[in-house]
Amino acid sequence: MSLDLAALSARSVALPAPTPPPRAADLEAEKQRLLATGVAGTATILWCQGLRLFDADGGPVYDLLLTIEVPGHGPEPARVGWLSHPSASIGSRSLSG
């Protein structure tokens, strides 16, 4: 089987520009929103790796694999980026149902 890369690249769609990492101030606002409206739960870190990337404020960014448990729902896997700022939120995952 052969693959014509030139034909594939001619048909490919341009990718959007990457989204810049969130600023610590934006994360603080999201953290406050979640604390006011969210449901308390537990997250267990299963795996963590530094990405050798930095957010807009210069803090390192990590890749985390978690298990999230919220009352009334079974354990849910989640993969999130985490910033090392003290005001940073680990992330959120909406549970529907």
Beta strands, then each sheet from edge to edge (+ up, - down):
strand 1: 42-54
strand 2: 60-69
strand 3: 76-83
sheet 1: 1+ 2- 3+
end
